Amino acid sequence: MVKQPSSTRAERLRDNSRNRRDQQKQEVREAILQAASALFLEHGYAGFSIRQVAEKIGYSPGIIYFYFADKDEVLFTLVDEGFSRFGERFLRAFESTTDARERLLRMARVYLEFGMGHPAHYQLMFMQRTDYFLRPVLENPNKLRTFDLLTRAVEDAMGQNVLLPGDLVSTSDTLWATLHGCVCLAILMPGFDESRAQAMVERALTLVTRGLHPG
């Protein structure tokens, strides 16, 4: 058996240096996105600029352009990141139980928690720049998976006699619109802390499911 030569000190130094550079690049990229999220909430799309991001993180605008082509690419990255995070959490909620009513409630809680916990992502995803959603779906399959999961949950609820049988898409749209309205109030109106917003979502879901209940 031929013994493989161990890496030389020079090779290890090069690898360590490369790893540090990669880590630094990732840290700068994350700093850009965090600053962009805060500035978008503060100024909205029209008032948001690359220069503001650069000033906030203490770099020149040229550094920002090294990572992103323009402000739209920065904000689209936030959208893409948002759908990935939201999709993963929504899927976990969907898979956490087979009880149809409890599943809908858990998914509603995740929806609210994401909207309140990531208001910049949510507003970009579902409120201010919904045109980003129309970019090629293959770039991020979570864009459609979230609605697909809600539709499957509604279908299961109909099958378990929790919801009145009917048009699957319109019923799913109704639940989505209800959740969206609750999140919009929670993140835009003063006085809606997490506990009040949570109570609103659960009450809204109860009213909707009772209204759509076959009994």
N, CA, C and O of each residue as an XYZ file, in Angstrom:
860
protein
N       0.849     -1.203      0.000
C       0.000      0.000      0.000
C       0.881      1.249      0.000
O       1.745      1.429      0.859
N       0.634      2.101     -0.989
C       1.447      3.293     -1.117
C       0.919      4.367     -0.182
O      -0.269      4.685     -0.227
N       1.752      4.922      0.644
C       1.361      5.960      1.585
C       1.225      7.296      0.862
O       2.149      7.751      0.187
N       0.066      7.911      1.015
C      -0.172      9.189      0.375
C       0.607     10.294      1.093
O       0.603     10.358      2.322
N       1.274     11.159      0.330
C       2.053     12.223      0.971
C       1.139     13.194      1.698
O       0.083     13.564      1.185
N       1.538     13.600      2.874
C       0.757     14.562      3.632
C       0.934     15.944      3.018
O       1.930     16.210      2.345
N      -0.044     16.828      3.255
C       0.040     18.170      2.693
C       1.205     18.925      3.314
O       1.537     18.753      4.487
N       1.801     19.751      2.501
C       2.925     20.542      2.974
C       2.420     21.736      3.769
O       1.239     22.080      3.717
N       3.333     22.364      4.506
C       2.956     23.536      5.291
C       2.455     24.647      4.381
O       1.509     25.354      4.729
N       3.076     24.808      3.224
C       2.665     25.857      2.286
C       1.243     25.610      1.783
O       0.455     26.544      1.632
N       0.931     24.350      1.530
C      -0.412     24.022      1.056
C      -1.450     24.298      2.130
O      -2.536     24.804      1.846
N      -1.108     23.962      3.363
C      -2.040     24.217      4.457
C      -2.267     25.709      4.650
O      -3.387     26.146      4.917
N      -1.201     26.488      4.512
C      -1.334     27.941      4.628
C      -2.223     28.511      3.530
O      -3.038     29.400      3.775
N      -2.056     27.983      2.306
C      -2.892     28.441      1.192
C      -4.357     28.093      1.434
O      -5.250     28.904      1.188
N      -4.589     26.876      1.920
C      -5.968     26.456      2.193
C      -6.594     27.314      3.289
O      -7.746     27.735      3.180
N      -5.828     27.566      4.338
C      -6.344     28.392      5.431
C      -6.633     29.808      4.966
O      -7.636     30.409      5.352
N      -5.747     30.334      4.134
C      -5.936     31.688      3.614
C      -7.177     31.752      2.720
O      -7.945     32.712      2.785
N      -7.366     30.727      1.888
C      -8.538     30.685      1.013
C      -9.821     30.592      1.838
O     -10.814     31.253      1.534
N      -9.790     29.773      2.872
C     -10.973     29.635      3.728
C     -11.314     30.944      4.430
O     -12.485     31.301      4.560
N     -10.272     31.665      4.886
C     -10.522     32.950      5.537
C     -11.132     33.945      4.565
O     -12.047     34.686      4.922
N     -10.623     33.963      3.328
C     -11.162     34.887      2.325
C     -12.625     34.555      2.019
O     -13.464     35.450      1.909
N     -12.918     33.265      1.884
C     -14.294     32.851      1.607
C     -15.219     33.239      2.761
O     -16.342     33.692      2.545
N     -14.737     33.056      3.972
C     -15.537     33.411      5.137
C     -15.775     34.918      5.200
O     -16.878     35.367      5.509
N     -14.731     35.697      4.904
C     -14.869     37.145      4.911
C     -15.861     37.612      3.844
O     -16.655     38.522      4.081
N     -15.807     36.979      2.670
C     -16.747     37.334      1.604
C     -18.182     37.041      2.037
O     -19.089     37.838      1.798
N     -18.372     35.900      2.670
C     -19.711     35.539      3.130
C     -20.195     36.505      4.201
O     -21.369     36.874      4.227
N     -19.287     36.915      5.087
C     -19.663     37.860      6.140
C     -20.049     39.216      5.563
O     -20.999     39.844      6.031
N     -19.311     39.672      4.543
C     -19.647     40.949      3.911
C     -20.997     40.845      3.207
O     -21.821     41.756      3.295
N     -21.217     39.741      2.514
C     -22.489     39.538      1.816
C     -23.655     39.544      2.800
O     -24.687     40.160      2.534
N     -23.499     38.870      3.923
C     -24.557     38.846      4.928
C     -24.786     40.243      5.523
O     -25.921     40.634      5.795
N     -23.692     40.983      5.720
C     -23.817     42.349      6.240
C     -24.585     43.231      5.258
O     -25.397     44.059      5.671
N     -24.332     43.059      3.974
C     -25.047     43.816      2.946
C     -26.538     43.520      3.013
O     -27.360     44.436      2.989
N     -26.885     42.241      3.099
C     -28.297     41.852      3.105
C     -29.000     42.312      4.383
O     -30.155     42.735      4.334
N     -28.324     42.233      5.511
C     -28.930     42.702      6.755
C     -29.172     44.204      6.714
O     -30.219     44.688      7.144
N     -28.187     44.938      6.189
C     -28.352     46.386      6.066
C     -29.469     46.721      5.088
O     -30.264     47.629      5.330
N     -29.525     45.990      3.990
C     -30.566     46.224      2.982
C     -31.947     45.987      3.573
O     -32.879     46.743      3.302
N     -32.081     44.941      4.379
C     -33.364     44.639      5.009
C     -33.819     45.790      5.904
O     -34.973     46.211      5.837
N     -32.919     46.293      6.734
C     -33.256     47.395      7.638
C     -33.575     48.677      6.864
O     -34.527     49.383      7.197
N     -32.792     48.971      5.848
C     -32.998     50.204      5.083
C     -34.268     50.146      4.248
O     -34.937     51.163      4.063
N     -34.603     48.973      3.745
C     -35.851     48.839      2.989
C     -37.045     49.125      3.890
O     -37.985     49.806      3.480
N     -37.012     48.609      5.112
C     -38.101     48.878      6.054
C     -38.200     50.369      6.376
O     -39.291     50.909      6.560
N     -37.055     51.012      6.440
C     -37.026     52.422      6.819
C     -37.442     53.345      5.682
O     -38.151     54.327      5.901
N     -36.997     53.025      4.453
C     -37.185     53.957      3.340
C     -38.131     53.457      2.245
O     -38.556     54.243      1.398
N     -38.468     52.159      2.248
C     -39.272     51.623      1.157
C     -38.438     51.439     -0.096
O     -37.253     51.770     -0.122
N     -39.070     50.904     -1.143
C     -38.322     50.621     -2.368
C     -37.791     51.891     -3.023
O     -36.626     51.950     -3.416
N     -38.641     52.903     -3.141
C     -38.251     54.122     -3.855
C     -37.085     54.833     -3.172
O     -36.221     55.396     -3.843
N     -37.061     54.807     -1.838
C     -36.013     55.520     -1.125
C     -34.779     54.688     -0.827
O     -33.817     55.187     -0.244
N     -34.801     53.441     -1.219
C     -33.676     52.537     -0.942
C     -32.584     52.713     -1.991
O     -32.881     52.838     -3.179
N     -31.309     52.725     -1.558
C     -30.218     52.871     -2.515
C     -28.990     52.078     -2.070
O     -28.810     51.775     -0.891
N     -28.165     51.758     -3.044
C     -26.907     51.050     -2.774
C     -25.998     51.917     -1.904
O     -25.299     51.404     -1.030
N     -26.005     53.217     -2.139
C     -25.151     54.116     -1.354
C     -25.512     54.053      0.131
O     -24.630     54.066      0.990
N     -26.812     53.985      0.427
C     -27.231     53.868      1.825
C     -26.675     52.586      2.457
O     -26.209     52.593      3.596
N     -26.733     51.508      1.710
C     -26.222     50.233      2.223
C     -24.730     50.348      2.514
O     -24.252     49.917      3.564
N     -24.003     50.938      1.566
C     -22.561     51.093      1.737
C     -22.237     51.916      2.983
O     -21.348     51.557      3.756
N     -22.958     53.019      3.174
C     -22.718     53.865      4.342
C     -23.024     53.126      5.642
O     -22.321     53.291      6.639
N     -24.065     52.320      5.624
C     -24.483     51.621      6.848
C     -23.460     50.585      7.295
O     -23.261     50.387      8.494
N     -22.807     49.919      6.337
C     -21.850     48.866      6.709
C     -20.402     49.358      6.656
O     -19.475     48.605      6.956
N     -20.213     50.634      6.271
C     -18.870     51.200      6.292
C     -17.977     50.802      5.141
O     -16.760     50.709      5.304
N     -18.565     50.563      3.968
C     -17.794     50.228      2.770
C     -18.127     51.220      1.664
O     -19.078     51.994      1.774
N     -17.341     51.187      0.606
C     -17.642     52.015     -0.551
C     -18.720     51.324     -1.389
O     -18.849     50.101     -1.338
N     -19.494     52.094     -2.160
C     -20.511     51.475     -3.017
C     -19.925     50.433     -3.970
O     -20.602     49.471     -4.333
N     -18.661     50.624     -4.374
C     -18.043     49.666     -5.279
C     -17.989     48.257     -4.714
O     -18.096     47.278     -5.453
N     -17.823     48.157     -3.397
C     -17.805     46.840     -2.762
C     -19.161     46.159     -2.911
O     -19.231     44.956     -3.162
N     -20.238     46.928     -2.755
C     -21.586     46.361     -2.900
C     -21.770     45.814     -4.317
O     -22.327     44.734     -4.518
N     -21.287     46.588     -5.292
C     -21.446     46.163     -6.690
C     -20.567     44.956     -7.027
O     -20.789     44.294     -8.040
N     -19.594     44.672     -6.202
C     -18.802     43.456     -6.396
C     -19.667     42.222     -6.136
O     -19.462     41.170     -6.743
N     -20.641     42.361     -5.223
C     -21.505     41.235     -4.855
C     -22.840     41.238     -5.599
O     -23.390     40.177     -5.892
N     -23.359     42.428     -5.903
C     -24.689     42.542     -6.518
C     -24.642     43.563     -7.651
O     -23.951     44.578     -7.558
N     -25.378     43.287     -8.710
C     -25.347     44.154     -9.892
C     -26.021     45.494     -9.634
O     -25.543     46.525    -10.109
N     -27.125     45.497     -8.888
C     -27.869     46.722     -8.621
C     -28.774     46.495     -7.422
O     -28.753     45.426     -6.812
N     -29.567     47.503     -7.088
C     -30.399     47.394     -5.888
C     -31.484     46.334     -6.060
O     -31.891     45.697     -5.088
N     -31.957     46.142     -7.307
C     -32.963     45.112     -7.526
C     -32.416     43.727     -7.223
O     -33.127     42.881     -6.680
N     -31.170     43.492     -7.567
C     -30.589     42.179     -7.280
C     -30.424     41.973     -5.777
O     -30.610     40.865     -5.275
N     -30.076     43.041     -5.063
C     -29.994     42.947     -3.595
C     -31.351     42.563     -3.023
O     -31.453     41.646     -2.209
N     -32.388     43.267     -3.453
C     -33.714     43.032     -2.907
C     -34.284     41.698     -3.371
O     -34.977     41.027     -2.607
N     -34.004     41.303     -4.611
C     -34.474     39.997     -5.056
C     -33.816     38.886     -4.255
O     -34.438     37.859     -3.985
N     -32.558     39.089     -3.873
C     -31.886     38.096     -3.039
C     -32.597     37.940     -1.707
O     -32.714     36.831     -1.186
N     -33.075     39.057     -1.152
C     -33.858     38.985      0.076
C     -35.154     38.205     -0.148
O     -35.562     37.420      0.708
N     -35.798     38.418     -1.293
C     -37.016     37.680     -1.613
C     -36.727     36.187     -1.705
O     -37.432     35.364     -1.121
N     -35.683     35.858     -2.445
C     -35.309     34.458     -2.636
C     -34.986     33.802     -1.297
O     -35.412     32.681     -1.020
N     -34.234     34.513     -0.483
C     -33.875     34.023      0.853
C     -35.129     33.853      1.705
O     -35.255     32.887      2.458
N     -36.048     34.799      1.577
C     -37.289     34.731      2.336
C     -38.118     33.516      1.981
O     -38.626     32.830      2.868
N     -38.264     33.241      0.687
C     -39.041     32.081      0.274
C     -38.391     30.772      0.725
O     -39.088     29.810      1.047
N     -37.070     30.738      0.747
C     -36.388     29.527      1.215
C     -36.665     29.295      2.703
O     -37.016     28.186      3.105
N     -36.510     30.329      3.509
C     -36.756     30.202      4.947
C     -38.217     29.866      5.223
O     -38.527     28.960      5.996
N     -39.107     30.613      4.576
C     -40.531     30.418      4.793
C     -40.959     29.022      4.344
O     -41.721     28.344      5.034
N     -40.464     28.603      3.185
C     -40.842     27.296      2.653
C     -40.435     26.153      3.570
O     -41.198     25.207      3.766
N     -39.242     26.239      4.127
C     -38.771     25.194      5.030
C     -39.641     25.114      6.285
O     -40.004     24.022      6.721
N     -39.971     26.255      6.858
C     -40.783     26.277      8.080
C     -42.214     25.824      7.807
O     -42.817     25.114      8.612
N     -42.748     26.242      6.667
C     -44.108     25.849      6.294
C     -44.188     24.339      6.099
O     -45.164     23.705      6.499
N     -43.154     23.768      5.481
C     -43.120     22.326      5.265
C     -43.060     21.578      6.591
O     -43.744     20.570      6.767
N     -42.245     22.064      7.520
C     -42.166     21.403      8.828
C     -43.513     21.431      9.541
O     -43.914     20.448     10.164
N     -44.212     22.570      9.444
C     -45.528     22.667     10.067
C     -46.514     21.701      9.416
O     -47.315     21.068     10.103
N     -46.452     21.590      8.096
C     -47.344     20.693      7.366
C     -47.109     19.245      7.778
O     -48.062     18.484      7.945
N     -45.845     18.861      7.942
C     -45.503     17.475      8.232
C     -45.586     17.131      9.716
O     -45.420     15.969     10.084
N     -45.841     18.120     10.578
C     -45.772     17.901     12.017
C     -46.971     17.145     12.583
O     -46.897     16.626     13.697
N     -48.074     17.072     11.837
C     -49.265     16.385     12.329
C     -50.126     15.946     11.146
O     -50.022     16.496     10.049
N     -50.974     14.950     11.383
C     -51.936     14.525     10.358
C     -53.344     15.004     10.690
O     -54.269     14.795      9.906
N     -53.515     15.645     11.846
C     -54.804     16.220     12.209
C     -55.030     17.486     11.395
O     -54.258     18.439     11.499
N     -56.080     17.499     10.587
C     -56.275     18.575      9.614
C     -56.443     19.946     10.256
O     -55.852     20.920      9.792
N     -57.238     20.035     11.312
C     -57.470     21.324     11.949
C     -56.197     21.839     12.626
O     -55.854     23.015     12.508
N     -55.505     20.951     13.331
C     -54.269     21.332     14.004
C     -53.200     21.719     12.991
O     -52.419     22.639     13.232
N     -53.162     21.026     11.871
C     -52.179     21.361     10.828
C     -52.403     22.769     10.303
O     -51.452     23.537     10.157
N     -53.661     23.116     10.016
C     -53.955     24.459      9.527
C     -53.548     25.514     10.554
O     -53.024     26.571     10.203
N     -53.797     25.209     11.827
C     -53.441     26.160     12.877
C     -51.932     26.332     12.971
O     -51.450     27.456     13.107
N     -51.182     25.242     12.902
C     -49.722     25.334     12.975
C     -49.147     26.072     11.779
O     -48.201     26.847     11.921
N     -49.708     25.837     10.613
C     -49.242     26.542      9.427
C     -49.556     28.029      9.528
O     -48.762     28.867      9.101
N     -50.721     28.359     10.096
C     -51.083     29.769     10.286
C     -50.116     30.444     11.250
O     -49.728     31.593     11.039
N     -49.730     29.741     12.299
C     -48.783     30.300     13.265
C     -47.433     30.565     12.607
O     -46.814     31.603     12.840
N     -46.986     29.627     11.790
C     -45.715     29.807     11.083
C     -45.794     31.012     10.152
O     -44.850     31.796     10.056
N     -46.912     31.150      9.477
C     -47.101     32.278      8.559
C     -46.965     33.604      9.310
O     -46.263     34.513      8.867
N     -47.645     33.697     10.447
C     -47.582     34.922     11.242
C     -46.177     35.159     11.788
O     -45.659     36.273     11.712
N     -45.566     34.122     12.333
C     -44.232     34.267     12.915
C     -43.223     34.714     11.872
O     -42.347     35.531     12.160
N     -43.342     34.184     10.667
C     -42.411     34.607      9.619
C     -42.654     36.068      9.244
O     -41.706     36.845      9.131
N     -43.915     36.443      9.051
C     -44.223     37.813      8.661
C     -43.766     38.834      9.688
O     -43.227     39.881      9.331
N     -43.980     38.533     10.962
C     -43.577     39.463     12.013
C     -42.077     39.417     12.270
O     -41.469     40.433     12.608
N     -41.489     38.256     12.111
C     -40.059     38.122     12.368
C     -39.186     38.612     11.233
O     -38.025     38.960     11.448
N     -39.734     38.644     10.019
C     -38.976     39.077      8.838
C     -39.841     40.033      8.006
O     -40.199     39.717      6.872
N     -40.177     41.197      8.566
C     -41.100     42.100      7.871
C     -40.595     42.617      6.536
O     -41.390     42.823      5.619
N     -39.298     42.829      6.407
C     -38.773     43.295      5.117
C     -38.927     42.212      4.063
O     -39.366     42.482      2.945
N     -38.563     40.982      4.422
C     -38.738     39.870      3.486
C     -40.206     39.740      3.090
O     -40.531     39.607      1.910
N     -41.095     39.781      4.094
C     -42.519     39.567      3.811
C     -43.070     40.654      2.891
O     -43.800     40.357      1.945
N     -42.721     41.919      3.165
C     -43.242     42.993      2.334
C     -42.737     42.895      0.903
O     -43.479     43.176     -0.038
N     -41.488     42.502      0.731
C     -40.957     42.325     -0.616
C     -41.607     41.135     -1.320
O     -41.879     41.188     -2.520
N     -41.854     40.063     -0.568
C     -42.411     38.839     -1.144
C     -43.871     38.993     -1.537
O     -44.284     38.525     -2.599
N     -44.667     39.657     -0.674
C     -46.117     39.610     -0.844
C     -46.806     40.964     -0.936
O     -48.023     41.019     -1.110
N     -46.047     42.073     -0.821
C     -46.716     43.367     -0.762
C     -46.166     44.381     -1.769
O     -46.895     44.827     -2.655
N     -44.894     44.747     -1.642
C     -44.387     45.868     -2.423
C     -43.793     45.495     -3.774
O     -43.971     46.232     -4.743
N     -43.101     44.386     -3.860
C     -42.473     44.003     -5.131
C     -42.868     42.583     -5.511
O     -42.023     41.697     -5.640
N     -44.167     42.388     -5.687
C     -44.660     41.052     -6.030
C     -44.228     40.624     -7.430
O     -44.334     39.449     -7.780
N     -43.736     41.587     -8.246
C     -43.245     41.205     -9.567
C     -42.030     40.292     -9.471
O     -41.745     39.536    -10.400
N     -41.307     40.358     -8.342
C     -40.173     39.446     -8.161
C     -40.635     37.998     -8.172
O     -39.889     37.098     -8.559
N     -41.866     37.784     -7.746
C     -42.396     36.415     -7.692
C     -42.470     35.809     -9.089
O     -42.411     34.589     -9.245
N     -42.601     36.664    -10.108
C     -42.786     36.187    -11.469
C     -41.481     35.799    -12.150
O     -41.492     35.272    -13.262
N     -40.357     36.055    -11.487
C     -39.094     35.584    -12.051
C     -39.123     34.076    -12.118
O     -39.892     33.451    -11.389
N     -38.298     33.457    -12.982
C     -38.397     32.004    -13.203
C     -38.512     31.204    -11.913
O     -37.671     31.312    -11.021
N     -39.565     30.404    -11.830
C     -39.844     29.638    -10.622
C     -38.736     28.647    -10.325
O     -38.477     28.332     -9.163
N     -38.078     28.151    -11.368
C     -37.024     27.161    -11.155
C     -35.865     27.725    -10.350
O     -35.076     26.972     -9.779
N     -35.759     29.061    -10.303
C     -34.704     29.655     -9.486
C     -34.910     29.349     -8.015
O     -33.949     29.258     -7.251
N     -36.156     29.194     -7.621
C     -36.468     28.877     -6.226
C     -37.831     28.193     -6.177
O     -38.858     28.872     -6.166
N     -37.858     26.859     -6.146
C     -39.135     26.135     -6.153
C     -39.993     26.421     -4.933
O     -41.184     26.112     -4.949
N     -39.430     27.005     -3.865
C     -40.219     27.325     -2.679
C     -41.304     28.347     -2.984
O     -42.275     28.455     -2.234
N     -41.157     29.098     -4.070
C     -42.158     30.095     -4.416
C     -43.536     29.460     -4.582
O     -44.529     29.993     -4.087
N     -43.602     28.333     -5.271
C     -44.878     27.669     -5.481
C     -45.163     26.610     -4.436
O     -46.323     26.263     -4.210
N     -44.127     26.089     -3.796
C     -44.330     25.008     -2.836
C     -45.168     25.470     -1.650
O     -45.962     24.697     -1.115
N     -44.998     26.729     -1.233
C     -45.748     27.206     -0.074
C     -47.248     27.170     -0.342
O     -48.016     26.709      0.502
N     -47.672     27.650     -1.506
C     -49.096     27.618     -1.814
C     -49.558     26.183     -2.039
O     -50.684     25.834     -1.686
N     -48.711     25.359     -2.617
C     -49.061     23.948     -2.817
C     -49.304     23.257     -1.483
O     -50.227     22.452     -1.359
N     -48.477     23.569     -0.479
C     -48.665     22.972      0.844
C     -49.981     23.415      1.469
O     -50.682     22.608      2.081
N     -50.322     24.697      1.318
C     -51.587     25.182      1.849
C     -52.752     24.477      1.156
O     -53.721     24.088      1.807
N     -52.657     24.317     -0.153
C     -53.719     23.643     -0.907
C     -53.874     22.197     -0.457
O     -54.994     21.706     -0.318
N     -52.759     21.515     -0.228
C     -52.826     20.130      0.249
C     -53.430     20.052      1.643
O     -54.188     19.131      1.946
N     -53.092     21.022      2.491
C     -53.665     21.054      3.844
C     -55.176     21.278      3.775
O     -55.926     20.660      4.530
N     -55.626     22.149      2.884
C     -57.054     22.400      2.703
C     -57.744     21.147      2.172
O     -58.840     20.801      2.612
N     -57.102     20.475      1.233
C     -57.679     19.252      0.671
C     -57.838     18.181      1.750
O     -58.867     17.507      1.816
N     -56.812     18.027      2.597
C     -56.903     17.073      3.704
C     -58.017     17.468      4.672
O     -58.733     16.609      5.187
N     -58.158     18.772      4.916
C     -59.201     19.243      5.830
C     -60.589     18.935      5.278
O     -61.500     18.589      6.029
N     -60.741     19.060      3.975
C     -62.019     18.676      3.367
C     -62.250     17.179      3.511
O     -63.361     16.736      3.801
N     -61.185     16.403      3.305
C     -61.304     14.959      3.420
C     -61.609     14.496      4.827
O     -62.249     13.460      5.008
N     -61.162     15.248      5.839
C     -61.420     14.899      7.237
C     -62.674     15.588      7.783
O     -62.923     15.580      8.988
N     -63.459     16.183      6.882
C     -64.719     16.823      7.273
C     -64.512     18.044      8.175
O     -65.406     18.418      8.935
N     -63.338     18.657      8.087
C     -63.060     19.887      8.838
C     -63.535     21.101      8.051
O     -64.021     22.070      8.634
N     -63.399     21.051      6.740
C     -63.861     22.126      5.867
C     -64.924     21.604      4.911
O     -64.929     20.430      4.540
N     -65.812     22.488      4.526
C     -66.869     22.158      3.595
C     -66.278     21.809      2.232
O     -65.470     22.580      1.714
N     -66.648     20.681      1.633
C     -66.148     20.361      0.293
C     -66.515     21.463     -0.689
O     -67.613     22.017     -0.627
N     -65.613     21.773     -1.576
C     -65.861     22.824     -2.558
C     -64.627     23.044     -3.406
O     -63.734     22.198     -3.459
N     -64.585     24.181     -4.066
C     -63.458     24.477     -4.945
C     -62.187     24.620     -4.125
O     -62.117     25.443     -3.213
N     -61.189     23.820     -4.452
C     -59.970     23.770     -3.661
C     -59.179     25.075     -3.734
O     -58.688     25.566     -2.718
N     -59.060     25.623     -4.917
C     -58.247     26.828     -5.097
C     -58.878     28.032     -4.407
O     -58.189     28.780     -3.714
N     -60.190     28.225     -4.593
C     -60.828     29.393     -3.990
C     -60.839     29.304     -2.464
O     -60.709     30.320     -1.781
N     -60.993     28.094     -1.929
C     -60.935     27.927     -0.475
C     -59.531     28.224      0.045
O     -59.371     28.890      1.069
N     -58.521     27.732     -0.657
C     -57.132     28.011     -0.275
C     -56.833     29.496     -0.379
O     -56.148     30.059      0.475
N     -57.348     30.131     -1.427
C     -57.166     31.582     -1.572
C     -57.794     32.336     -0.410
O     -57.227     33.315      0.076
N     -58.953     31.889      0.034
C     -59.641     32.545      1.145
C     -58.809     32.473      2.422
O     -58.672     33.467      3.135
N     -58.257     31.303      2.707
C     -57.428     31.157      3.896
C     -56.158     31.989      3.776
O     -55.736     32.630      4.739
N     -55.551     31.980      2.592
C     -54.340     32.763      2.373
C     -54.622     34.252      2.561
O     -53.853     34.958      3.213
N     -55.725     34.723      1.988
C     -56.079     36.136      2.109
C     -56.319     36.518      3.567
O     -55.966     37.618      3.992
N     -56.914     35.613      4.324
C     -57.156     35.872      5.744
C     -55.838     36.015      6.494
O     -55.653     36.957      7.265
N     -54.928     35.081      6.267
C     -53.623     35.127      6.931
C     -52.842     36.367      6.507
O     -52.215     37.031      7.333
N     -52.888     36.668      5.223
C     -52.159     37.832      4.708
C     -52.674     39.117      5.356
O     -51.883     39.979      5.738
N     -53.990     39.246      5.480
C     -54.545     40.425      6.116
C     -54.111     40.563      7.562
O     -53.825     41.665      8.031
N     -54.061     39.440      8.269
C     -53.615     39.478      9.666
C     -52.158     39.909      9.765
O     -51.801     40.717     10.624
N     -51.325     39.377      8.896
C     -49.904     39.726      8.934
C     -49.703     41.189      8.569
O     -48.892     41.873      9.192
N     -50.425     41.676      7.574
C     -50.298     43.085      7.191
C     -50.628     43.998      8.369
O     -49.902     44.959      8.626
N     -51.712     43.710      9.086
C     -52.057     44.501     10.261
C     -50.962     44.414     11.319
O     -50.588     45.410     11.939
N     -50.460     43.200     11.507
C     -49.480     42.977     12.569
C     -48.174     43.728     12.330
O     -47.554     44.207     13.280
N     -47.748     43.836     11.063
C     -46.447     44.446     10.811
C     -46.534     45.926     10.448
O     -45.520     46.624     10.463
N     -47.734     46.414     10.120
C     -47.852     47.804      9.693
C     -48.550     48.710     10.700
O     -48.323     49.920     10.717
N     -49.396     48.122     11.535
C     -50.168     48.937     12.459
C     -49.548     48.923     13.853
O     -49.148     47.866     14.340
N     -49.465     50.091     14.504
C     -48.940     50.121     15.881
C     -49.895     49.415     16.835
O     -51.107     49.395     16.623
N     -49.335     48.846     17.875
C     -50.163     48.215     18.889
C     -50.356     46.729     18.719
O     -50.923     46.080     19.598
N     -49.896     46.165     17.603
C     -50.045     44.734     17.382
C     -48.757     44.023     17.778
O     -47.888     43.778     16.941
N     -48.643     43.694     19.070
C     -47.496     42.904     19.484
C     -47.751     41.443     19.116
O     -48.813     41.101     18.595
N     -46.776     40.594     19.390
C     -46.871     39.206     18.939
C     -48.061     38.474     19.542
O     -48.731     37.707     18.850
N     -48.331     38.701     20.824
C     -49.435     37.987     21.472
C     -50.779     38.410     20.887
O     -51.650     37.570     20.661
N     -50.950     39.712     20.642
C     -52.207     40.181     20.056
C     -52.362     39.658     18.631
O     -53.448     39.239     18.231
N     -51.281     39.687     17.878
C     -51.327     39.205     16.501
C     -51.617     37.703     16.456
O     -52.373     37.238     15.603
N     -51.010     36.945     17.381
C     -51.248     35.506     17.432
C     -52.707     35.212     17.742
O     -53.315     34.348     17.110
N     -53.281     35.932     18.722
C     -54.689     35.740     19.062
C     -55.579     36.070     17.863
O     -56.583     35.396     17.632
N     -55.214     37.112     17.097
C     -55.984     37.497     15.924
C     -55.973     36.397     14.869
O     -57.009     36.068     14.291
N     -54.792     35.832     14.622
C     -54.678     34.784     13.619
C     -55.490     33.553     14.010
O     -56.208     32.988     13.185
N     -55.374     33.143     15.264
C     -56.091     31.944     15.696
C     -57.596     32.163     15.671
O     -58.355     31.264     15.311
N     -58.028     33.369     16.058
C     -59.450     33.671     16.014
C     -59.951     33.719     14.577
O     -61.030     33.208     14.276
N     -59.178     34.325     13.694
C     -59.562     34.409     12.285
C     -59.670     33.022     11.670
O     -60.606     32.732     10.924
N     -58.708     32.175     11.988
C     -58.733     30.823     11.442
C     -59.938     30.048     11.969
O     -60.563     29.287     11.230
N     -60.259     30.241     13.242
C     -61.427     29.577     13.822
C     -62.712     30.022     13.123
O     -63.563     29.197     12.792
N     -62.846     31.336     12.902
C     -64.037     31.856     12.237
C     -64.141     31.331     10.809
O     -65.223     30.957     10.356
N     -63.006     31.306     10.100
C     -63.032     30.848      8.708
C     -63.365     29.370      8.629
O     -64.211     28.965      7.831
N     -62.707     28.561      9.448
C     -62.943     27.117      9.380
C     -64.360     26.768      9.831
O     -64.968     25.851      9.279
N     -64.892     27.476     10.814
C     -66.284     27.230     11.209
C     -67.258     27.618     10.093
O     -68.247     26.936      9.826
N     -66.931     28.742      9.456
C     -67.788     29.173      8.357
C     -67.778     28.208      7.187
O     -68.757     28.097      6.449
N     -66.661     27.512      7.024
C     -66.527     26.556      5.920
C     -66.764     25.124      6.370
O     -66.582     24.181      5.600
N     -67.178     24.967      7.641
C     -67.386     23.615      8.166
C     -68.709     23.056      7.638
O     -69.704     23.777      7.580
N     -68.728     21.788      7.256
C     -69.952     21.209      6.692
C     -71.108     21.143      7.674
O     -72.261     21.048      7.253
N     -70.823     21.191      9.016
C     -71.901     21.125     10.003
C     -72.492     22.486     10.232
O     -73.416     22.631     11.032
